[in-house]
């Protein structure tokens, strides 16, 4: 669907992103943060690499969606909702064990 919506432009951007040292650094840091959260019992037991990919893919998609019709208030609200979604998905409810 990503390529269907964005065409080869989206695929090229995604391919270039994989080779970008800055994004590799951010991906590594996010994966480590998720891994540490799991180890400390704060986050659910998820695959850190897949969680990082999901977060990054969502952010990239929202960025592409908002470029054409940019509205700062709407974009801020959209990113706040996405942030809350991932917090809700990752955080273990207090007192729960994710076995």
C-alpha positions in Angstrom: 0.0 0.0 0.0 2.9 2.3 0.8 4.3 2.1 -2.7 0.8 2.2 -4.2 0.1 5.5 -2.5 3.5 7.1 -2.8 4.8 5.4 -6.0 8.5 4.9 -6.5 9.1 8.2 -4.8 8.1 6.6 -1.5 10.1 3.5 -2.1 13.2 5.5 -3.0 12.8 7.7 0.1 12.4 4.6 2.3 15.5 2.9 0.6 17.6 6.0 1.1 16.5 6.2 4.7 17.9 2.8 5.5 21.4 4.0 4.5 21.3 7.2 6.4 23.7 7.1 9.4 21.5 9.5 11.4 18.4 7.3 11.1 20.5 4.2 11.9 21.6 5.9 15.1 18.1 6.9 16.0 16.8 3.4 15.3 19.5 1.8 17.4 18.7 4.2 20.3 15.0 3.6 20.1 15.5 -0.2 20.0 17.8 0.1 23.0 15.2 2.2 24.9 12.5 -0.4 24.2 14.8 -3.2 25.2 15.7 -1.5 28.5 12.0 -0.8 29.1 11.2 -4.5 28.6 14.1 -5.6 30.9 12.9 -3.2 33.6 9.3 -4.5 33.4 8.0 -1.1 32.2 7.2 -2.2 28.6 5.4 -5.2 27.3 7.5 -8.0 25.8 7.5 -6.9 22.2 10.2 -7.3 19.5 12.2 -4.1 19.8 13.1 -4.1 16.1 9.5 -4.5 15.0 8.3 -1.9 17.5 10.9 0.6 16.2 9.9 -0.2 12.6 6.3 0.4 13.5 7.0 3.7 15.2 9.2 5.0 12.4 6.8 3.8 9.6 3.9 5.6 11.3 5.8 8.8 11.8 7.0 8.7 8.1 3.5 8.1 6.9 2.1 10.9 8.9 4.8 13.2 7.7 4.0 12.4 4.1 0.3 12.8 4.7 0.7 16.2 6.3 3.1 17.8 3.8 0.6 18.5 1.1 -2.1 20.1 3.4 0.0 21.3 6.3 -2.0 22.6 9.3 0.2 22.9 12.4 -2.7 22.4 14.9 -4.0 19.3 13.1 -0.5 17.8 12.6 0.4 18.4 16.3 -2.9 16.8 17.4 -2.3 13.8 15.1 1.3 13.3 16.4 0.0 13.6 20.0 -2.5 10.9 19.3 0.1 8.6 17.7 2.4 9.2 20.6 -0.3 8.2 23.1 -1.2 5.2 21.0 2.4 3.8 21.2 2.6 4.6 24.9 -0.6 2.7 25.5 0.6 -0.2 23.4 4.1 -0.4 25.0 3.5 0.4 28.6 2.6 -2.5 31.0 -0.3 -1.6 33.2 0.9 -1.0 36.7 1.2 -4.2 38.7 0.9 -6.4 35.7 3.4 -9.0 34.5 3.8 -9.6 30.8 4.5 -13.4 30.8 
